[in-house]
């Protein structure tokens, strides 16, 4: 029997993310929420025990979810199920792979397990999505085996400004790289702290070799549409849906706004009567040590 | 040059556009019913079939697609596209109450092999010549056609074709099971030909549907 190498799964694993493009991935903490997300048109759900807003409010160490919770959510829906492992916690990732999740998020929303190394994702058959705040960080995660990148934003705030900053940074750095001459790419690789071959590929293609979603602070249909207009491939919504007044309606509205992101009439129509948005926290009021985006390197 | 639409509610739209451009087609993204006007054919891409159906709910878009297919518009469905084109879905609960297109006389089961860990890349055996049209066979393409009657199949949380109706031709098999089928100008497959450089399946569809002759600005489906 031949052993399947992780590299052999590159196309199916990056390909699954390609199939999620133009869609919304929603954080859910119960099977009931997972069903609401699926009914609203989510392309996948992220199974976790506490949404980022609660992790932020309650404090303490945030870890991988209970396998019973993840099993319950897998059984509840027919769309892909993702789950979070702590940065660097390769055994949590092994457990999630054993549970049969469709994607693992090596996530700064949980407490990091390793302040030096990320998980060696090339050792897994299951695909990984990782957060990034800039192009170099995205390329380092891809080198480690990530099949999908999401900009980090600032999870659990409902403040879209950091998601905006990270997405603009990544896309701006790609545009700048594409304008460099071949002989300038060597030093670009040094500046980005990423492998030269990967840097050259991004410069040539003018885009990442994997799908780029946005995350961290999206709370309204207009937030989601703005990210799509800027060039995101899709949207993660965490606390924004189930911390709002009418989750089912808001979830559906964000899905519609993500598809019809360039049609202001549709966005206006779906933005009506959504009830209370999540209260939110201004990122500027979050003391630096409590900013999740600064976890990971 | 023909204009081929790509249903763009959600999913692998960009990849199909790139393959079609490589085969000399103009493309247009289809999100609303009037985007269908003047199209010579339509690709329904991979994605999440339940999400695509929900996004189409209330718009009449998928019903309009069916009306045009019934009037002769060629269609190519990959993965989720196959599910939406199928007359029967074996596990109807997930799509209950949602619009689909239908018209292809097959029964499919969504996500028939399990989660992402059951996804994989395997060769599929073509059961027809790689192309029926000399002009397209020598076209520019995005890659070489296989000479051995095989192409690479990328199967991602793939559906399974459990029944093939009498008017449906099998185009490709894997392990003896149908993985690509054709009924008139409609072609559909369980894998993702848009993710590999080999454009064989797109060529088969275009050639079989006679799309290379169709003027780009005249509707294919006059009623």
Interface residues (C-beta under 8 A of the other chain):
Chain A: X4 X8 X9 X11 X12 X13 X15 X16 X18 X19 X20 X21 X22 X23 X38 X39 X40 X41 X42 X43 X44 X74 X78 X79 X80 X81 X97 X100 X101 X102 X103 X125 X126 X127 X255 X256 X259 X260
Chain B: X8 X9 X10 X11 X12 X13 X14 X15 X31 X46 X47 X48 X50 X51 X54 X55 X79 X80 X91 X94 X110 X111 X114 X115 X116 X117 X119 X120 X121 X154 X155 X156 X157 X192 X195 X196
